[in-house]
Amino acid sequence: MRVAETLFALVSDWGASALAVAVFLSCLAVPVPTSLMMLAAGAFVASGDLGPGPVLAAAFFGAVLGDQAGFGLGRGAGVLLTGWLGRRPARARLLARAEGMVTLRGAAAVFLSRWLFSPLGPYVNLLAGGVGMGWPRFTLMSAAGEAVWVAVYVGLGFAFAGQLAAVAGVLADSVGLLTSALVATLAGLALLRRGRWR
């Protein structure tokens, strides 16, 4: 309960600025309970303490800038990694395959990891930059996904201002379950492919 009270106080005292900073940091894998802060901000919008425009803009632009920072870090690390991987033919083929997968499925991964599988978002940012996904495509998918995430969480905070704890619990459980199911499915598919290859 103290965490929730602290987050409410931050949003209450600093408003949209606190939300923008928190969302930015969460996109870089800093463990900030951003979803709860967006719910709180939605509740403050419902009570008239904060305006909807500044809250939505702060959450959206903080998230997009955080995604861009993660992508940039991945791009810088990817240049170093690509040089190392490209030295041997087997690793170069692996890299080419990874780049091909990002080209085919990367846009969907970026979009869905913004809101449906949000715990994976910071890592998808790094990977997208690292394997050379095109910046315009990444930015478009990132912005579209973040718009969904911000609208859903701020909207739920607005709609259920009196029941934030219950809504936050349901959302956390749902996103955690979906993300776990996705990771388990991907691991199972990888094991199946590896078994077939052998």
N, C-alpha and C positions, 0 to 999 in steps of 0.2 A: 504493500500500500504506500510506503514512503516513496518508492520510485514514481508512482503515478502522481503523488502530490508534488514531488519535485518537478516533474514534467509539466504539470498544470501551472506551477509557479513560473517556470521558464517561459512558457507560452504567454501567460498572463502579463508578466513583467516586460518581456522583450518582443512579444508579438510575432509578426511574420519574420523578423530578422533571425530569431532563435530557430524557427522552423527551417529557414533556408540553410543555415549553418549545419543543423542536425542532418538534414536530408543530404547535403553535399558530403558530409563525413560518412554517412551510411553507405553511399555509393563507392566509397574507397575501403569498404569492409571494416570500418570502425564500428564497434558494437554499440550503436545508439538506437534506442527503441523508437525509431522514427514513425512507425505506423501508429503507435499510441499517441505520439505528439500530433500527428495529423488528425486523429480522431478528436483529440482535445481542442485543436484549432477549429475543427468543424463545430464543436459544441460552443466555443466562444463566438463563432459566427452566428449560431442559432440564438444565442443570448443577446446579440447586438454589441458585444464587447470588441469584436474585431470585424473588419469589413471583408466580404467574400473575395473581392478582387485582389487585395494584397496577400491574403492567405494562399489563394490558388496560384498566384504568380510566384510567390516566394518558394512554395513547395515544388512547383514545376521547374523553375529556372535553377533552383538549388540542385535538383535531381539531374537535370540535363548537364549542368556544369560538372557535377560529380562524375557522371558517366564519361564525359569528355576527358576529365583528368585521368580516370582509370584507363581509358582507351589509349591516351597519350603515353602513360607509363608502360602499358603493354606494347605499344609500338616501339618505344625505345629499347625495351628488353628484347623484343622480337628481332630487332636488327642484329643485336649481339648473338642471340640464339640461332638465327638463320645462318649467320656466318659460320658458327661452330657446327651446326647440323649439315651444312652444305659441303663440308670437307670430305665426307665419306659418301659414296654412292648410295648405300643402303639407307642412311639417315636422310639423305637428300630426297629419296623416293618417299620416305615417310612424311617429310615436310610437305612435299607436293600433294600428297594424299590429304593431309590435314587442311591445306589451303583449298583444295577442291571441295572438301566437305563444308568448309565455312562459306564458300561461294554458293553452294547449293542450299544449305540449311541454316546458314548463319543469321539471315535476317529474321527468321522465325524464332531462333534461339534468343536473339537480342530482344525482340518484342515481348515474348512470353516471360523472359526472366526479369522484366521490369515490374510485373504485377502478379502473374499467376504463380511463378516460381521465384519470387523475389529474393530469397536467401542466396540464390545462385547469381544474382545480378552483378555484384562486384567482380566475380571471377570470370563471368562471360565478357565483361568489359576488357579485362586484361587479356583474355584469350583472343578476342576479336582484334584487338590492336596487335597482339603478338604474331598472329598468323597472317596479317596483312589484309584484313577485311577493308573494303573501301570506306573512307571516312564519310562521304555523303550518305551512303546506304546505312552505315551504322547510326549516324545522327538522325536520319529519318525514322528508323525503327525505334531508336532510343526515345525520341521525342513522342512518338505515337504511344509507346508502352507507358512512359511516365505520365502522359495525359490520362490514360486509363487509371493508373495507380492513384494519382492525386485525386481524380474525380471520385473514385470509389471510396477511398478512406476519408477524405474531407466530407463527402456527401453522407457517409454513414455516421460520422460524428455529428453532423448537422441534424440528421433524421432521428438519431437515437441519443440525443444529448444527455438524457437522464439515465441511461443504462450503458455508459461507456465501458465499464469493467466487463460486463457480460459480452458485449459486442467484441471487445478486444480479445477476450478469451476464445470466442468462437472463431474469429479470424486467424488468430495465431495457430490454433489447432488445425484449421482447414489448410492453411498454407504449409504448415509443417508436414501434414499428412500427404498433401499433393507432391511436395518436393521430395519427400522420402520415397514415395511410390515411383516418381520419375527416376531418381538415382538408382533404385533397385531394378527397375526395368532396363535402364541403360547398362547396368552392370551385368544383368542376365543376358542381354543381347550380345555384349562383348564376349562373355564366356562362351556362348553358343557359336559365335563366329570363330573364336579361337579354336574351339573343338573341331569345327568343320575344316579349318585350315590345316590342322594337324592331321 
